[in-house]
Amino acid sequence: QWVIRDAQRRGLKAIRIGLLPGPSDAGWVKGEVEGTREAAYKAPIKVTIVDIKYGDSDRIGQSQLAAQMIAEHGKSLDYILGCTGCAPAAIMPLKEAGLSTKVKIVAYDLTREIASAIGKGDIVAAADTRGVSQARVVINAAVNHLEGRTKDRPHTILVKLGLVDSRSHAKYRFDNSTAPEG
């Protein structure tokens, strides 16, 4: 949804995106791709997914996939969406192609590396599944249940997702999202 709002703010009536979701057999990839397709379908502007390049999340492999995508579709792309290992791998190929100001990179989740890249302007935004908060909430719920403070086991535990972009980066609470340094 951030991508749609950003495109509308930029005055775009239609956008073309490429996906670097990671390995096709990884559980999170299906959710990323299906969620992106659903958002594209429901968007108030035309969203075309021009390419999906699946592959292991290692930096070299993802850089190669990003370079292939850029070679095939670069000048027609508006955004590249990628997983935590994939989004940073698209930075250098975009710069080498001279398209880093035209094509925006958005990450499906947040890591320290992605937070830093947002601060530098190399990645424009990232969803935040708040991994540290999720762990804290689940551990607290388990301890409460095991110590008898709750009668029933929790059925579903949800943590409110966040979003980091250049506007929120300076004040964002990364301690709820990324592991501490060291």
C-alpha positions as CSV (number, residue, x, y, z in Angstrom):
1,Q,0.0,0.0,0.0
2,W,2.9,2.4,0.6
3,V,4.0,1.9,-3.0
4,I,0.5,2.9,-4.2
5,R,0.3,6.0,-2.0
6,D,3.8,7.0,-3.1
7,A,3.0,6.6,-6.7
8,Q,-0.2,8.7,-6.3
9,R,1.9,11.4,-4.5
10,R,4.2,11.4,-7.4
11,G,1.3,11.8,-9.8
12,L,1.6,8.4,-11.5
13,K,-1.6,6.9,-12.9
14,A,0.0,3.5,-13.4
15,I,3.0,1.7,-12.1
16,R,5.2,-1.2,-13.1
17,I,6.9,-3.3,-10.5
18,G,9.3,-6.1,-10.3
19,L,9.5,-8.6,-7.4
20,L,12.6,-10.2,-5.8
21,P,10.8,-12.3,-3.1
22,G,13.4,-14.9,-2.4
23,P,13.3,-18.7,-2.9
24,S,10.0,-19.9,-4.5
25,D,9.7,-22.7,-1.9
26,A,10.1,-20.5,1.2
27,G,6.9,-20.0,3.2
28,W,7.2,-16.2,3.4
29,V,7.6,-15.8,-0.4
30,K,4.1,-17.1,-1.1
31,G,2.6,-14.5,1.2
32,E,4.7,-11.7,-0.2
33,V,3.8,-12.5,-3.8
34,E,0.1,-13.2,-3.1
35,G,-0.2,-10.1,-0.9
36,T,1.4,-8.0,-3.6
37,R,-0.9,-9.4,-6.3
38,E,-3.9,-8.7,-4.1
39,A,-2.8,-5.1,-3.4
40,A,-2.2,-4.6,-7.2
41,Y,-5.7,-5.9,-8.0
42,K,-7.3,-3.7,-5.4
43,A,-5.2,-0.6,-6.1
44,P,-6.9,2.6,-7.3
45,I,-4.3,2.9,-10.0
46,K,-3.1,0.4,-12.5
47,V,-0.3,-1.8,-11.1
48,T,1.5,-4.2,-13.4
49,I,3.8,-6.8,-12.0
50,V,6.2,-7.1,-14.9
51,D,8.5,-9.7,-13.5
52,I,9.1,-12.0,-10.5
53,K,12.6,-13.4,-10.1
54,Y,12.8,-16.2,-7.5
55,G,16.1,-17.4,-6.0
56,D,18.0,-18.0,-2.9
57,S,18.4,-14.9,-0.7
58,D,22.2,-14.7,-0.9
59,R,23.6,-11.4,-1.9
60,I,25.4,-12.5,-5.1
61,G,22.5,-14.5,-6.5
62,Q,20.0,-11.8,-5.7
63,S,22.3,-9.1,-7.3
64,Q,22.4,-11.2,-10.4
65,L,18.6,-11.6,-10.5
66,A,18.2,-7.9,-9.9
67,A,20.7,-7.1,-12.7
68,Q,18.7,-9.5,-15.1
69,M,15.4,-7.8,-14.1
70,I,16.9,-4.4,-14.7
71,A,18.4,-5.4,-18.1
72,E,15.1,-6.8,-19.2
73,H,12.7,-4.1,-17.8
74,G,14.8,-1.4,-16.1
75,K,13.6,1.7,-17.9
76,S,10.0,0.7,-17.6
77,L,10.1,-0.2,-13.9
78,D,8.9,2.1,-11.2
79,Y,9.5,-0.1,-8.1
80,I,11.4,-3.2,-7.1
81,L,10.0,-5.0,-4.1
82,G,12.3,-7.4,-2.3
83,C,12.7,-9.6,0.8
84,T,15.3,-8.7,3.5
85,G,18.1,-10.4,1.6
86,C,16.9,-9.3,-1.8
87,A,16.1,-5.6,-1.6
88,P,19.6,-4.6,-0.5
89,A,21.0,-6.7,-3.4
90,A,19.2,-4.5,-5.9
91,I,20.9,-1.3,-4.8
92,M,24.2,-1.7,-6.7
93,P,22.7,-3.1,-10.0
94,L,20.3,-0.1,-10.1
95,K,23.1,2.4,-9.5
96,E,25.3,0.7,-12.2
97,A,22.4,0.9,-14.6
98,G,21.9,4.6,-13.8
99,L,18.4,4.0,-12.7
100,S,18.6,4.5,-8.9
101,T,16.7,7.8,-9.0
102,K,13.9,6.4,-11.3
103,V,13.3,3.0,-9.8
104,K,12.5,2.8,-6.1
105,I,13.4,-0.1,-3.9
106,V,10.9,-1.2,-1.2
107,A,11.6,-4.0,1.3
108,Y,9.1,-6.5,2.5
109,D,10.6,-6.4,6.0
110,L,13.1,-4.5,8.1
111,T,16.6,-5.4,9.2
112,R,19.5,-3.2,10.4
113,E,20.9,-3.2,6.9
114,I,17.6,-2.1,5.4
115,A,17.2,0.6,8.1
116,S,20.6,2.0,7.2
117,A,19.8,1.9,3.5
118,I,16.6,3.8,4.1
119,G,18.6,6.4,6.0
120,K,21.0,6.7,3.0
121,G,18.1,6.9,0.5
122,D,19.1,3.7,-1.3
123,I,15.8,1.9,-0.2
124,V,12.8,4.1,0.1
125,A,10.6,2.1,2.5
126,A,10.2,-1.1,4.4
127,A,7.3,-2.9,6.1
128,D,8.2,-3.8,9.7
129,T,6.9,-7.1,11.1
130,R,8.4,-6.0,14.4
131,G,10.3,-9.2,15.0
132,V,11.7,-8.2,18.5
133,S,8.2,-7.3,19.6
134,Q,6.7,-10.5,18.3
135,A,9.3,-12.5,20.2
136,R,8.6,-10.5,23.4
137,V,4.8,-10.8,23.2
138,V,4.9,-14.6,22.4
139,I,7.4,-15.3,25.2
140,N,5.3,-13.3,27.7
141,A,2.2,-15.1,26.7
142,A,3.9,-18.5,27.0
143,V,5.3,-17.7,30.4
144,N,1.9,-16.4,31.6
145,H,0.2,-19.6,30.5
146,L,2.9,-21.9,31.9
147,E,2.8,-20.1,35.3
148,G,-1.0,-20.3,35.5
149,R,-1.7,-16.6,35.1
150,T,-4.0,-17.3,32.1
151,K,-6.6,-20.0,32.0
152,D,-6.5,-20.7,28.2
153,R,-3.6,-20.8,25.8
154,P,-3.6,-17.8,23.5
155,H,-5.2,-18.7,20.2
156,T,-3.8,-15.9,18.0
157,I,-1.2,-13.3,18.8
158,L,-0.9,-10.3,16.6
159,V,1.5,-7.4,16.7
160,K,0.7,-4.2,14.9
161,L,3.0,-3.8,11.8
162,G,5.0,-0.7,11.2
163,L,6.4,1.1,8.2
164,V,9.7,2.9,7.8
165,D,10.4,5.4,5.1
166,S,12.5,8.6,4.8
167,R,9.9,10.6,6.7
168,S,9.7,8.3,9.7
169,H,13.3,7.0,9.8
170,A,14.8,9.6,12.2
171,K,12.2,9.0,14.9
172,Y,11.5,5.3,14.4
173,R,11.8,2.8,17.3
174,F,14.1,0.2,15.8
175,D,14.5,-1.5,19.2
176,N,11.1,-3.1,18.6
177,S,12.1,-4.4,15.2
178,T,15.7,-5.3,14.8
179,A,18.2,-7.2,17.0
180,P,20.6,-5.0,19.0
181,E,24.1,-4.5,17.6
182,G,26.8,-7.0,18.7
